[in-house]
Amino acid sequence: MNKTVWAASVLMLGTLGGASCNDAEFLDGFGSEDGITAAMLTGAGEDHANWITHGRTYSEQRFSPLDAISTENVGELGLAWSADMDTARGQEATPLVMDGKLYLTTAWSKVKAFDAATGEPLWDYDPEVPGETAVRACCDVVNRGLATWGTSLFLGTLDGRLVSLDRDTGAVQWEVQTTDPDQSYTVTGAPRVIDGKIIIGNGGAEFGVRGYVAAYDVSNGEELWRFYTVPDGNEGGESPEYLQQAAETWNTDVLAGSDAIGGGGTVWDSMAYDADLDLLYIGVGNGSPWNRAYRSPGEDGTGEGDNLYLSSIVAIRPSTGEYVWHYQTTPGETWDFTATQHIILADMEIDGETRQVLMQAPKNGFFYVIDRATGEFISAEPYVDVNWASGIDPETGRPIENPEARVDKTGEPALVTPGALGGHNWHPMAYHPDENLVFIPAFEAGMVYAPQADWKPDRARGFNVGFDLGAGDLPPDLGIRREVAGTLRGMLVAWDPIAQEPRWTVEHPGPWNGGLLATGGGLVFQGTAGSEFNAYDASNGEKLWSFAAQTGVVAPPITYTVNGEQYVAVLAGWGGAYAITVDGSLLAEKAPVRNVSRLLVFKLGATGELPAERELASLPLDPPASRASADTIALGGDKYARYCAVCHAPAAVGSTVLPDLRRSGTLGNKDAWAAVVHDGILKDNGMVGFSESMSRDEIEAIRAYVIHRANEDKAMESGAE
C-alpha cells in the first residue's frame, strides 16, 4: 500500500484522539514521495514521526503519542543541538518537521531550515519586512509559524504578505498582499491549509481595521473567498445574511463613511478544523476601539449591542467561507477580551453521551466547552480569578456581568480581572486524551480600565482603545510596586473539561509562560518566564526534568523522530505583549529575564551545553534634571500613555525587550529626541516618527515626562524621599 492510500485510510479511523504507542510501527518518511496532501494533513494524527501542521493535527490538540521519552527516563534528556537566531525579539513559532528536516519562523517573519537530527543549517529566507511596520504591531514583531502543502511552505509576513516557498531550497514561488497596505494590518499567526486552500487572518484591531479571514489558492495565491467578522455599516439586501444579522447588534453609524472606525474583530491566531463535519473554527478578536461607548454608542452615549462577531468562535465552510454558526464568549466586548485563544477539538463522554466538543480558554477567564457541530453551549467555569462576571448562565450561555465592570456604561474607572492580557493569551494549550486534561498556560494580572474623555481615533499612529492607558501607572514607591508584583501569578493549570475544575496546578515565578506539549510518555513540556524548560508528569504535575534556557520561553514545544529516535524542540526567546508592555520593574521582582533567541533541541543521552550565559548589563539611571512645568509633564504623560506605553511600558519604566527610555542617550538632547520621535530617523529599526499624530511641542512634552519619571525612579531606587 503506498503512503497516500494508507494516509487516506486513516481518515476512516478518526483523527481526534490518539493512543500512546511506539514509533517503530510508523515510517519517518511519511508523506515524502509526493509532498503533503489533504489525506496526510487529515491523517496527521497517525503520523507520529513528523509535525506537519501547526497544532500537529487539525484538532489542534498538541498531543503526540510518542513515548520513547517518558516519565521513567526523562531525567536522561539532554541538549542535542541548538541554533542561535539573528532576531533579538519575541520568538513564538511552532516548528514543522518533515522527512528529517525542521522548518521554523522567527521574529520579523524570517524562515530557517535545519537538519532535524544534527542542526545543520539548510537554508534561510528573509522577506525583508520594512522596519517601520513594527509600529503597526500591537504586540512585538513576532511570527507563529508555517503551513505546508505539496513541497511548498507558506508564510504570513508582518506586513501582510502571503509567501510560498520551495521546501527544499527556500526559494520564493509566489507572494501576494493579503491586506490593504495603507491600513495598519499585520500578520503574525500561522496559516492553515485545507484541501489546497491556504487560510490566513490578520491583526490590527487596536489601529482601526476591520477583521477578516480569507482563503488563497496554494498554486498561485489567488484569493478564493473572504469572510468579514464585523459589518461595515453599509449592509443591505446584497450583503451576506450573517453580516446583516451582525449589523442589528451594532450602532452602525460609526462603521460607515470614509473616516469610520474599522470595528476590529481580527482573526489573528487560532483556527481548528473538523474534516468529518467539514467545519473550520476561527477565533475572533476584540473591538476597535476597545471602549464600546465609542465603538457602538447608544442614544445616551454609552455602549450598546452585542457587536457580533467580536469575541466569538465562528464555524465556517472552508471551501466557500459560508457562515454556519457562532458562539460569542463576551457579548458587547469592551475589555480586549478576545476569543482568538487556542481552540482544541476532542470527543468525550459528558452526562453519559459522547459529544463532539470544542474547548477554549479565552482571555475573559472562563473555560468553555461547546458542541462543535451546532455551537450549543455545554459548560463554562472560571480557570483564573474573575471579577467582571459572576458566572455563565447555563440556559443562555451568556455571562452574568458585574455592572461595576461595565465601564463603557458607567463611564467610571474599574479594576477588572482578568486584564487586557487575559487569563490566557496566545500561548497554545495542550490536551492529553488518556488523562482527559487540558493544560492551560494561565496567569492573573488585573487592569484599571479608565474611559478616556473626548477620545478620537488616530489612524496614523494611534493605539486606538478609548481608555486612558496611563490610569493604572504605579507611583514611584518600591513598597507599592512590590505589593502589586506579588499579585501577579503565572501557573500551569491541568484542567478537567468535564468536571470544569483544575486537577492540579503548578505555580510559576511570574506570568507569560510558554505554550504546551503533551506526549504519550505521560509528559507535559513547557518553558517559563523564569528561563527554564521543564517536563512535568501529566498525571500530577510533578516536575521531573528542567533545563536552564538562559532566556524566557514563550513558544510551544514539539516532538518528532528521525531514524526512530525521539527529539523535543522549542524556540526560546523572550518577547510578546507582556514583555514589551508591562512595567519591567514588576517582572524583575518575579524573575529577571532577557532575550537570547535560540532553537533548543533535546534527546535522551545527549550532553550538549549552551555557551556561557552573558552578564545582564544595564545603562545607569542618570537623567538630566527635571525642570519642565507640571502642565507640560502632565501633557507628556497623556501623550506617552496614548502613543508610547504600548511598546516602552507604562510610566516609562522600561520594557524587558525594547529600549528603556529613562536611560536613552537622547533624553538630554532636545534635538536628538525630536529627530527620533518626530522625524523618525530610526524608522528602519522599527522606531517611526510621530509627526502625523503629534506636534513638536507635544513630543517635547513626552521627553519632559520621561525625564520627570526617570528622576522619580532614581530617587526611589536610591532610597531618597
Stockholm file with secondary structure:
# STOCKHOLM 1.0

chainA/1-721         MNKTVWAASVLMLGTLGGASCNDAEFLDGFGSEDGITAAMLTGAGEDHANWITHGRTYSEQRFSPLDAISTENVGELGLAWSADMDTARGQEATPLVMDGKLYLTTAWSKVKAFDAATGEPLWDYDPEVPGETAVRACCDVVNRGLATWGTSLFLGTLDGRLVSLDRDTGAVQWEVQTTDPDQSYTVTGAPRVIDGKIIIGNGGAEFGVRGYVAAYDVSNGEELWRFYTVPDGNEGGESPEYLQQAAETWNTDVLAGSDAIGGGGTVWDSMAYDADLDLLYIGVGNGSPWNRAYRSPGEDGTGEGDNLYLSSIVAIRPSTGEYVWHYQTTPGETWDFTATQHIILADMEIDGETRQVLMQAPKNGFFYVIDRATGEFISAEPYVDVNWASGIDPETGRPIENPEARVDKTGEPALVTPGALGGHNWHPMAYHPDENLVFIPAFEAGMVYAPQADWKPDRARGFNVGFDLGAGDLPPDLGIRREVAGTLRGMLVAWDPIAQEPRWTVEHPGPWNGGLLATGGGLVFQGTAGSEFNAYDASNGEKLWSFAAQTGVVAPPITYTVNGEQYVAVLAGWGGAYAITVDGSLLAEKAPVRNVSRLLVFKLGATGELPAERELASLPLDPPASRASADTIALGGDKYARYCAVCHAPAAVGSTVLPDLRRSGTLGNKDAWAAVVHDGILKDNGMVGFSESMSRDEIEAIRAYVIHRANEDKAMESGAE
#=GR chainA/1-721 SS CCHHHHHHHHGGGCSSCCCCCCGGGSCTTTTCSSCBCHHHHHTGGGCCSCBCSTTSSTTCCCEECCCSSCTTTGGGEEEEEEEECSCCSCCCCBCEEETTEEEEECGGGCEEEEETTTCCEEEEECCCCCGGGGGGCTTCSCCCBCEEEBTEEEEECTTSEEEEEETTTCCEEEEEECSCTTTTCBCCSCCEEETTEEEECCBCGGGTCBCEEEEEETTTCCEEEEEESSCCSCCCTTSCHHHHHHHTTSCGGGGSSTTCCCEECCCCSCEEEETTTTEEEEECCCEESSCHHHHSBCTTSSBCSCCTTTTEEEEECTTTCCEEEEEESSTTCCSCCCSCSCEEEEEEEETTEEEEEEEECCTTSEEEEEETTTCCEEEEEESSCCCSEEEECTTTCCEEECGGGCHHHHCSCEEESSCTTCSSCSSCCEEETTTTEEEEEEEECCEEECBCTTCCCCTTTCCCCSBCTTTTCCCSCHHHHHHHHHHCEEEEEEEETTTTEEEEEEEESSSCCCCEEEETTSEEEEECTTSEEEEEETTTCCEEEEEECSSCCCSCCEEEEETTEEEEEEEECCCSHHHHHSCHHHHHHHCCCCCCCEEEEEEETCCBCCCCCCCCCCCCCCCCCCCSCHHHHHHHHHHHHHHTHHHHCGGGCCCSSSCCGGGCTTTTCHHHHHHHHTTCTTGGGTCCCCTTTCCHHHHHHHHHHHHHHHHHHHHHHHTCC
#=GC SS_cons         CCHHHHHHHHGGGCSSCCCCCCGGGSCTTTTCSSCBCHHHHHTGGGCCSCBCSTTSSTTCCCEECCCSSCTTTGGGEEEEEEEECSCCSCCCCBCEEETTEEEEECGGGCEEEEETTTCCEEEEECCCCCGGGGGGCTTCSCCCBCEEEBTEEEEECTTSEEEEEETTTCCEEEEEECSCTTTTCBCCSCCEEETTEEEECCBCGGGTCBCEEEEEETTTCCEEEEEESSCCSCCCTTSCHHHHHHHTTSCGGGGSSTTCCCEECCCCSCEEEETTTTEEEEECCCEESSCHHHHSBCTTSSBCSCCTTTTEEEEECTTTCCEEEEEESSTTCCSCCCSCSCEEEEEEEETTEEEEEEEECCTTSEEEEEETTTCCEEEEEESSCCCSEEEECTTTCCEEECGGGCHHHHCSCEEESSCTTCSSCSSCCEEETTTTEEEEEEEECCEEECBCTTCCCCTTTCCCCSBCTTTTCCCSCHHHHHHHHHHCEEEEEEEETTTTEEEEEEEESSSCCCCEEEETTSEEEEECTTSEEEEEETTTCCEEEEEECSSCCCSCCEEEEETTEEEEEEEECCCSHHHHHSCHHHHHHHCCCCCCCEEEEEEETCCBCCCCCCCCCCCCCCCCCCCSCHHHHHHHHHHHHHHTHHHHCGGGCCCSSSCCGGGCTTTTCHHHHHHHHTTCTTGGGTCCCCTTTCCHHHHHHHHHHHHHHHHHHHHHHHTCC
//
